[in-house]
Amino acid sequence: MRDTIAVCLVRAAEEFQRDSLKAIYQQAREHDLFVQVFNTFEELEFHNLNDQGEESIFERIDYDRLCGMIVFCEKIKDSELNLRLIKKGKENGIPVVSIDKEMEDCYSILFDYTNTFEKIVRHLVEEHQCRTFFVMGGLRNNDFSDARIQVVRDVASEYGIELADEDIGYGDFWEDPCRAVMQEFLASMRPLPDAFISVNDTMALTICDCLHNAGYHIPKDTIVTGFDGIEEERYFTPRLTTAQQDLQEGGKQAVELICRVMQKQDDVERRTVIPFAVRFSESCGCRAIQEGSASVQIHKMYNALTVYRYFSKNMYDMIDEMTGTKTLGGVLETLPKYLSYLDTYRHIYLCVEGTYLEVYDDISAQIMEQNPGLNDRREIEMVILGEWHADKGFSVPLLCYKRKEPFPSEKINEDTENLFFVPLHVQETVFGYLAVNFDPEENDYLQLRNFTTNLSHILDSVRSRQQMENFNCKLKLANDKLEELYVRDPLTGIYNRRGFYQDIAKYLGDHEHGWLMVVSIDLNGLKTINDNYGHGEGDFAIKTVGRTLYRIILERGICARFGGDEFAVAIFYDEYDRYADAEFRKQLTEQLELVNKTAGKEYRITCSVGTQTTPADRNVNIDEVLKEADDKMYQDKKHFYEMLGLSEHEIR
């Protein structure tokens, strides 16, 4: 259902965008259309890693739902991004309107800079009889600046006034370069011109400040004019003579243009030009200076600053508390407290990428449970991780939806159709975004920016901590595995000689009392099995002895393969057991005989055994005890082979 207009812009708090948005919202409501705003906090002019993260928000646009798109191409400094957005709109068959910059393959809403600037210059010549000028241009070879300078030249020429090169300075549209030009002008001791004409308000205010510091009075000593009508000018005395774009008319016309294209009207112009509103004010003498007007504005600004200072303190507390949280669940528990400080927003949704959640096994498991249609964690694309409503509080819906959708349709209602999207990222690493209701007249954009930036760093910090914890767990498992390989016999899975000595030393260090029986075991006839039946059968016999020894001792002691056909066992007793030797031999013989009867082998598996019992003490010399057990085992083996009629040299 194509019922939504997407608006792509940067820094929505700035007056140009804010006033345009007001009109876009209002006009869209009149046509029963919804507005989704995709906003970045930076102008995207540097193409750095942070800009990459910022512009990810434009990937959230759901073109299937759009009936049109408005792009603030002049404010978005990445020209390639502007072209991509326009191309994408065209590919999806929707009209795209560019605001304040003429672009190919779309409709353009432009403002009449040249004719309006000419009105100001003519006003100075005709109403105030100005005959000498100093023009403060912007950047050299800039189209906007050069066009306005040429207007001054043309009007002056009509009245026989010559504008020399030294009557033009370049303040780069900004305060510091402009101040440097003014300091050079004042140091030259040139007489003041009848009027300083600035191509924008920022430099005009700087000119006023420089003249005031030099002891001059405006407009008594000289006139100063600006252009653009910036918000800062409201707090300045004298108020500037300037011109301002009709921003609300621009927003209104953009929506109307989209509606006419939707209705397939034939007379839709590709280019719409809107005149500026000229304001002749105090800095040219057309209005008397009102000393108290700025004070009212400053008082409002002070109150707003006080509120923002309090909000900033809460954000510092948020960073302090939430970066110390070890889990994402902890963040979600703490988040409602700080969401409540965004008191101009009724609805806030925390939407995160499935890739961000990959490191959180517990959250991922909950998402799979909440969304039965998912079969694999890799199917998680986007998730509403948190949902805040001023009248209902906070919840964790864990609702999944497709990445191509900016927001799941089942969550949209009358209160949230008009959504404002801002990215959550740290440089180029994108975590997701916030979706909020947004009203340019009611909502505090700077609070949203502060909160979003802090939350992004918190999400990054918590995930890094989780990744480190996961890494440490994997490292521990790997180390444990290496340790197992270091102390385990790979064929039988029981201890090797190293593991035997390590574990028995630990036990003797922890137990000062009791008894220890050490057993030496040797598999009989391994060479004969290998020679006659193959080494695979020899391995089977070795594994059988190892598994049998493990079953016999269980938790009572330690068993190990020392190599080849040699095994050792250590069994611990709380009290001396005179029958321990006989009981061990009996269990070993019975279990090996069971294998011999059931395994279907052509050979029998038997062992020679020797035991030695000693009091358990940390000072026990295990090597000596093992030697004594081994000597007894050798005697047992000798007896076994003698019974088979083998000579001494044939043993082993």
C-alpha positions in Angstrom: 0.0 0.0 0.0 1.7 3.2 -1.2 0.6 5.6 1.5 3.9 7.0 2.8 6.3 9.8 1.8 10.0 9.2 2.8 12.0 12.3 3.7 15.8 12.0 3.5 17.7 14.8 5.3 20.5 15.7 7.8 20.4 17.6 11.1 16.7 17.9 11.4 17.1 20.4 14.2 18.4 23.1 11.9 15.8 25.7 11.1 15.7 25.0 7.3 14.9 21.3 7.7 12.7 21.9 10.8 10.4 24.4 9.2 10.2 22.4 6.0 9.3 19.3 8.0 6.4 21.1 9.7 4.9 21.9 6.4 5.5 18.3 5.0 3.8 16.7 8.0 0.8 19.1 7.8 0.3 18.8 4.1 0.7 15.0 4.2 -2.0 14.8 6.8 -4.4 16.7 4.5 -3.9 14.0 1.9 -4.2 11.1 4.4 -0.5 10.3 3.8 2.1 9.3 6.3 5.7 10.5 6.6 8.8 8.5 7.5 11.9 10.6 8.0 15.4 9.2 7.6 17.8 11.5 9.3 21.6 11.6 9.9 23.3 13.7 12.5 26.1 14.7 10.1 26.1 16.3 6.6 28.1 13.3 5.1 30.6 15.5 3.4 33.8 13.8 4.5 33.1 10.2 3.3 34.8 8.8 6.4 34.0 5.8 8.5 31.5 7.8 10.6 29.7 9.0 7.5 29.4 5.3 6.4 27.7 4.4 9.6 25.4 7.5 9.4 24.2 6.9 5.9 23.2 3.3 6.7 19.9 4.7 7.8 18.9 5.3 4.2 19.1 1.5 3.6 16.0 1.2 5.8 13.7 2.9 3.2 10.8 0.6 2.2 10.3 1.6 -1.4 7.3 -0.8 -1.8 5.3 1.4 0.6 6.3 4.8 -0.8 4.2 7.0 -3.0 7.0 9.6 -3.1 10.3 10.7 -1.7 11.7 14.1 -0.7 15.5 14.5 -0.6 17.2 17.6 0.9 20.0 17.4 -1.7 21.6 20.7 -0.8 22.0 19.7 2.8 23.2 16.2 2.1 26.8 16.9 1.0 27.4 13.4 -0.4 26.4 14.0 -4.1 26.8 10.3 -4.9 24.4 9.4 -2.1 21.9 11.9 -3.5 22.2 10.3 -7.0 21.7 6.8 -5.5 18.6 7.8 -3.6 17.1 9.4 -6.8 18.0 6.4 -8.9 16.4 4.0 -6.3 13.2 6.0 -6.3 13.1 6.1 -10.1 13.7 2.3 -10.3 10.7 1.8 -7.9 8.4 4.0 -9.9 8.0 6.8 -7.4 8.4 10.5 -7.8 11.5 12.0 -6.1 11.6 15.7 -5.1 14.9 17.5 -4.5 14.8 20.4 -2.1 17.0 23.4 -2.8 19.2 21.8 -5.5 18.4 21.1 -9.1 19.0 17.4 -9.9 18.5 15.3 -13.0 15.8 12.5 -13.1 13.7 14.1 -10.4 11.5 17.1 -9.5 13.2 20.1 -7.9 11.9 22.7 -5.4 14.2 25.7 -5.7 14.4 29.1 -4.0 14.9 32.4 -5.9 18.2 33.5 -4.4 19.3 35.8 -7.2 16.1 38.0 -7.6 15.7 38.2 -3.8 19.3 39.2 -3.2 18.8 41.8 -5.9 15.8 43.3 -4.0 18.1 43.9 -1.0 20.8 45.6 -3.0 18.2 47.8 -4.9 16.7 48.7 -1.5 20.1 50.0 -0.3 20.6 52.0 -3.4 17.1 53.4 -3.8 15.8 53.7 -0.3 19.0 54.5 1.6 21.0 56.2 -1.2 24.0 53.9 -0.7 26.8 54.5 -3.2 29.8 52.7 -1.7 29.8 49.0 -0.8 32.0 46.3 0.7 30.7 42.8 -0.3 31.6 39.8 1.9 31.5 36.8 -0.3 31.7 33.1 0.6 34.1 30.7 -0.8 36.0 31.7 -4.0 34.6 30.1 -7.1 31.4 29.1 -5.3 28.3 29.3 -7.4 26.1 30.8 -4.7 28.7 33.3 -3.7 29.7 34.3 -7.2 26.0 34.8 -8.3 25.3 37.2 -5.4 28.5 39.2 -5.9 27.5 39.5 -9.6 24.1 40.8 -8.5 25.8 43.7 -6.6 28.0 44.5 -9.6 25.0 44.6 -12.0 22.8 46.8 -9.7 25.7 49.1 -8.9 26.5 49.4 -12.6 23.0 50.5 -13.4 23.5 53.5 -11.1 27.0 54.3 -12.3 28.7 52.8 -9.2 31.9 50.9 -9.7 32.7 47.9 -7.5 36.4 47.4 -7.4 38.2 44.1 -6.5 39.3 45.6 -3.2 35.6 46.1 -2.4 35.1 42.3 -2.2 36.3 40.0 0.5 35.9 36.2 0.9 34.8 35.0 4.4 34.2 31.4 3.3 30.6 31.6 4.6 31.9 31.3 8.2 32.8 33.4 11.2 36.6 33.1 11.6 37.6 33.7 7.9 35.1 36.6 7.8 36.6 38.1 11.0 40.1 37.9 9.5 38.9 39.8 6.4 37.2 42.5 8.6 40.3 42.9 10.8 42.4 43.5 7.6 39.8 46.0 6.3 39.7 48.0 9.6 43.5 48.0 9.9 43.7 49.5 6.4 42.1 52.7 7.8 39.8 52.8 4.7 36.7 54.9 5.2 33.6 52.8 6.0 31.4 52.1 3.0 27.7 53.1 3.0 26.8 49.4 3.4 28.5 46.0 4.1 26.6 43.5 2.0 27.1 39.9 3.1 26.1 36.9 1.1 24.9 35.1 4.3 23.7 35.9 7.8 26.6 34.2 9.7 29.2 36.6 8.2 26.8 39.6 8.5 26.6 39.0 12.3 30.4 38.7 12.4 30.7 42.0 10.5 28.4 43.7 13.0 30.4 42.3 15.9 33.7 43.5 14.4 32.3 47.0 13.8 30.9 47.2 17.3 34.2 46.2 18.8 35.9 49.0 16.7 33.5 51.6 18.2 31.1 51.9 15.3 27.3 52.0 15.4 24.9 50.2 13.1 23.1 51.6 11.1 24.2 55.1 12.1 27.8 54.7 10.8 27.2 52.0 8.2 24.5 49.6 7.1 24.9 45.8 7.3 22.8 43.3 5.4 22.7 39.5 5.4 20.9 36.7 3.6 19.4 33.3 4.7 17.4 34.3 7.8 19.2 32.0 10.3 17.9 31.4 13.7 20.9 33.0 15.5 19.9 36.3 14.0 16.9 36.5 16.4 19.2 36.9 19.4 21.2 39.7 17.9 20.9 43.5 18.2 20.4 45.1 15.8 18.2 42.6 14.0 19.5 42.1 10.4 18.0 43.2 7.2 18.0 39.8 5.4 16.0 37.4 3.3 14.7 34.0 4.2 13.5 31.1 2.1 9.9 30.3 2.5 10.7 27.0 4.0 7.1 26.0 4.8 6.0 26.8 1.3 8.8 24.6 0.0 7.7 21.6 2.1 4.1 22.2 1.1 4.9 22.3 -2.6 7.0 19.2 -2.4 4.0 17.2 -1.0 1.6 18.7 -3.5 3.9 17.9 -6.3 4.1 14.2 -5.3 0.3 14.1 -5.0 -0.2 15.5 -8.5 2.2 12.9 -9.9 0.3 10.2 -8.1 -2.9 11.5 -9.7 -1.1 11.3 -13.1 -1.7 15.0 -13.8 -0.1 16.1 -17.1 0.9 19.7 -16.2 3.5 18.8 -13.4 6.5 21.1 -13.7 9.9 19.5 -13.2 11.2 22.7 -11.6 9.4 24.9 -9.1 10.9 28.2 -7.9 9.7 29.8 -4.7 10.6 33.4 -3.9 12.3 34.5 -0.7 10.7 36.6 2.0 12.7 39.8 2.4 12.8 41.4 5.8 13.9 45.0 6.0 14.9 45.5 9.6 17.0 47.3 12.1 20.5 46.9 10.6 19.5 49.1 7.6 17.5 51.6 9.6 14.0 50.6 8.3 13.0 49.6 11.8 14.0 51.2 15.1 16.2 49.1 17.3 14.3 47.3 19.9 16.7 46.6 22.7 14.4 44.3 24.6 13.5 42.0 21.8 16.7 40.0 21.9 16.4 39.7 25.7 13.2 37.8 25.4 14.8 35.4 23.0 17.9 35.1 25.2 15.7 34.3 28.2 14.0 31.5 26.2 17.4 30.2 25.1 18.6 30.3 28.7 15.7 28.2 29.8 16.3 25.7 27.0 19.9 25.6 28.0 19.0 24.8 31.6 16.8 22.0 30.5 19.5 20.6 28.3 22.1 20.9 31.0 19.9 18.8 33.3 19.4 16.3 30.4 23.1 16.1 29.8 23.8 15.2 33.4 21.3 12.4 33.1 23.1 11.2 30.0 26.4 11.2 31.9 24.7 9.0 34.5 23.4 6.8 31.8 26.9 6.2 30.4 28.4 5.6 33.8 25.7 3.1 34.8 25.1 1.3 31.6 28.7 0.9 30.4 29.3 -0.9 33.6 26.6 -3.4 32.7 28.0 -6.8 31.8 25.1 -8.1 29.7 22.7 -6.9 27.1 19.9 -8.0 29.5 21.3 -5.6 32.1 21.2 -2.8 29.5 17.5 -3.5 28.8 16.7 -3.5 32.5 18.3 -0.1 33.0 17.2 1.5 29.7 13.6 2.5 30.7 14.9 4.8 33.4 16.8 6.9 30.8 14.2 6.7 28.1 11.8 8.5 30.4 14.1 11.5 30.2 13.2 11.8 26.5 9.9 13.3 27.7 9.0 15.0 24.4 8.7 11.6 22.6 5.6 9.4 23.1 6.9 6.3 21.3 10.5 5.0 21.0 11.6 1.7 19.4 15.0 0.2 19.7 15.6 -1.8 16.6 18.8 -3.9 16.2 20.5 -5.9 13.5 20.5 -9.7 13.8 24.3 -9.6 13.4 24.6 -7.5 16.5 22.8 -10.2 18.5 24.9 -13.1 17.3 27.2 -12.9 20.4 24.3 -13.1 22.8 23.3 -16.7 23.0 20.6 -16.1 25.7 18.9 -13.3 23.7 19.1 -15.2 20.5 17.5 -18.2 22.1 14.6 -16.1 23.4 14.2 -14.5 19.9 13.9 -18.0 18.4 11.3 -18.9 21.0 9.3 -15.7 20.5 9.3 -16.1 16.7 8.3 -19.7 15.9 8.6 -19.1 12.1 12.4 -19.0 12.4 14.4 -22.2 11.9 17.9 -20.9 12.4 19.6 -18.0 14.1 21.0 -16.9 10.8 17.4 -16.0 9.7 17.3 -13.2 12.3 17.5 -10.0 10.3 16.0 -7.2 12.4 14.6 -7.3 15.9 12.6 -4.8 18.0 14.7 -5.2 21.1 13.0 -2.5 23.2 9.7 -0.6 23.0 8.9 2.5 25.0 5.5 4.2 25.2 5.0 7.2 27.5 1.6 5.9 28.7 2.6 2.2 28.9 6.2 2.0 29.8 8.9 -0.3 28.5 8.7 -3.8 27.0 11.0 -6.2 25.2 8.9 -7.6 22.3 11.8 -9.4 20.5 9.8 -9.2 17.3 11.7 -10.2 14.1 11.1 -8.6 10.7 12.8 -8.3 7.4 15.8 -6.0 6.9 14.2 -4.3 3.9 11.3 -3.1 6.1 12.1 0.0 8.1 9.5 -1.2 10.7 7.2 -4.2 11.0 3.8 -3.4 9.7 2.0 -5.2 12.6 3.5 -2.7 15.1 2.4 0.4 13.3 -0.7 2.2 14.5 -2.2 5.7 14.3 0.4 7.0 16.8 3.4 5.7 15.1 2.7 5.9 11.3 4.8 9.1 11.1 8.2 7.7 12.2 11.6 9.3 12.5 14.6 7.0 12.0 18.1 7.7 13.3 21.1 5.3 13.0 22.8 3.5 15.9 26.4 3.0 15.1 30.0 3.6 16.1 31.9 4.7 13.0 31.1 2.2 10.2 29.9 -0.5 12.6 26.1 -0.4 12.5 24.0 -1.8 15.3 20.5 -0.8 14.1 18.5 2.4 14.7 15.9 4.1 16.8 12.4 4.7 15.4 10.5 7.4 17.2 7.5 9.6 16.7 8.6 13.0 15.7 6.9 16.4 15.6 9.3 19.3 14.6 7.4 21.7 16.9 7.2 19.4 20.0 10.2 17.1 20.0 13.7 18.0 21.2 16.0 16.8 18.4 19.2 17.6 20.3 18.1 15.4 23.2 17.5 12.6 20.7 20.9 13.1 19.2 22.7 13.0 22.6 20.8 10.0 23.7 21.3 8.1 20.4 25.1 8.8 20.4 25.4 7.6 24.0 23.3 4.5 23.4 25.4 3.6 20.4 28.6 3.6 22.4 26.9 1.6 25.2 25.8 -1.0 22.8 29.3 -1.2 21.4 30.9 -1.4 24.8 28.5 -4.2 26.0 28.9 -6.2 22.8 32.7 -5.9 23.0 32.6 -7.1 26.6 30.4 -10.0 25.5 32.7 -10.9 22.6 35.6 -10.9 25.0 33.8 -13.1 27.4 32.9 -15.5 24.6 36.4 -15.4 23.4 37.7 -16.2 26.8 35.3 -19.1 27.1 36.4 -20.5 23.8 40.0 -19.9 24.8 39.4 -21.8 28.1 37.7 -24.6 26.2 40.7 -24.8 23.8 43.2 -24.7 26.7 41.2 -27.4 28.5 41.3 -29.4 25.3 45.0 -28.9 25.0 45.4 -29.8 28.7 43.5 -33.0 28.1 45.7 -33.8 25.1 48.7 -33.1 27.3 47.7 -35.5 30.1 45.5 -38.0 28.2 46.5 -41.1 26.2 44.9 -40.6 22.8 44.2 -44.3 22.2 42.4 -45.2 25.4 41.3 -41.8 26.7 42.7 -42.5 30.2 45.6 -40.6 31.7 49.1 -40.9 30.2 52.2 -41.0 32.5 52.2 -37.2 32.8 48.5 -37.1 33.8 49.0 -39.9 36.3 51.8 -38.2 38.2 50.0 -34.8 38.1 46.8 -36.1 39.5 48.2 -38.4 42.2 50.4 -35.5 43.4 47.3 -33.3 43.7 45.5 -36.0 45.6 48.3 -36.7 48.1 48.7 -32.9 48.6 45.0 -32.8 49.7 44.9 -35.9 51.8 47.0 -36.5 54.9 45.4 -39.7 55.9 44.2 -43.0 54.4 45.9 -45.7 52.2 47.1 -45.8 48.7 47.3 -49.0 46.6 49.5 -48.6 43.5 49.0 -51.3 40.7 51.2 -52.1 37.8 49.4 -53.8 34.9 50.9 -55.3 31.8 48.9 -56.7 28.8 50.1 -60.2 28.1 51.1 -61.2 24.6 50.6 -57.8 22.8 53.4 -58.6 20.3 51.8 -62.0 19.5 48.4 -60.3 18.8 50.1 -57.6 16.6 52.1 -60.2 14.6 49.3 -62.7 14.1 46.2 -60.5 13.9 47.4 -57.0 13.0 48.0 -53.8 14.9 44.3 -52.9 14.7 43.6 -55.9 16.9 46.5 -54.9 19.2 44.9 -51.5 19.6 41.6 -53.2 20.4 43.3 -55.2 23.2 44.9 -52.0 24.6 41.7 -50.0 24.5 39.8 -52.9 26.2 42.3 -52.9 29.1 42.1 -49.1 29.4 38.3 -49.1 29.5 38.2 -52.0 31.9 40.6 -50.3 34.4 38.5 -47.1 34.1 35.3 -48.9 35.0 36.9 -50.7 37.9 38.3 -47.6 39.7 35.6 -45.1 38.8 35.8 -42.3 41.3 38.1 -44.2 43.7 41.4 -43.4 42.0 43.4 -42.9 38.9 44.3 -45.1 35.9 46.8 -44.5 33.2 48.6 -46.0 30.2 52.3 -45.5 30.5 52.9 -46.6 26.9 52.8 -49.7 24.8 51.2 -52.5 26.9 52.0 -50.9 30.3 49.3 -49.5 32.6 49.3 -48.1 36.2 46.5 -47.7 38.7 46.3 -45.8 42.0 43.3 -46.5 44.3 42.6 -44.6 47.5 41.1 -46.1 50.7 40.1 -44.4 53.9 41.1 -47.4 55.9 43.5 -50.3 55.3 41.9 -53.1 53.3 43.8 -56.4 53.4 41.6 -57.8 50.5 42.1 -54.8 48.2 44.7 -56.6 46.0 42.6 -59.8 45.6 39.4 -57.8 44.9 41.1 -55.7 42.2 42.5 -58.9 40.5 39.1 -60.5 40.7 37.3 -57.6 39.0 39.9 -57.2 36.3 39.9 -60.9 35.5 36.1 -61.1 35.4 35.6 -58.1 33.1 38.3 -59.2 30.7 36.8 -62.7 30.5 33.5 -61.2 29.7 35.1 -59.4 26.7 36.8 -62.6 25.7 33.5 -64.5 25.6 31.5 -61.8 23.8 34.0 -60.1 21.4 34.4 -63.1 19.1 38.2 -62.7 18.9 40.6 -65.5 18.1 42.8 -64.5 21.0 42.3 -63.9 24.7 43.1 -60.7 26.5 44.8 -61.2 29.8 47.0 -59.0 32.1 49.8 -59.5 34.6 49.3 -57.5 37.8 51.5 -56.3 40.7 50.3 -54.2 43.7 51.9 -52.3 46.5 50.0 -50.6 49.3 51.3 -47.7 51.4 49.9 -45.1 53.8 48.7 -42.0 51.8 51.1 -39.2 52.6 52.4 -36.2 50.6 55.9 -37.4 51.2 55.3 -40.8 49.5 57.8 -41.6 46.9 55.6 -42.7 44.0 58.5 -43.9 41.9 59.6 -46.3 44.6 56.1 -47.6 45.2 55.6 -48.1 41.4 58.9 -49.9 41.2 57.8 -52.3 43.9 54.4 -52.9 42.2 56.2 -53.3 38.9 58.6 -55.9 40.3 55.6 -57.9 41.6 53.9 -57.5 38.2 57.0 -58.9 36.5 56.9 -61.9 38.8 53.3 -62.4 38.0 54.0 -62.2 34.3 56.9 -64.6 34.6 54.6 -67.1 36.4 52.0 -66.6 33.6 54.5 -67.4 30.8 56.0 -70.4 32.7 52.5 -71.8 32.8 52.4 -71.5 29.0 55.8 -73.3 28.8 57.7 -70.2 27.6 61.3 -69.7 28.6 62.7 -66.6 30.5 64.0 -64.8 27.4 60.6 -65.2 25.6 58.8 -63.1 28.3 57.7 -59.7 26.8 
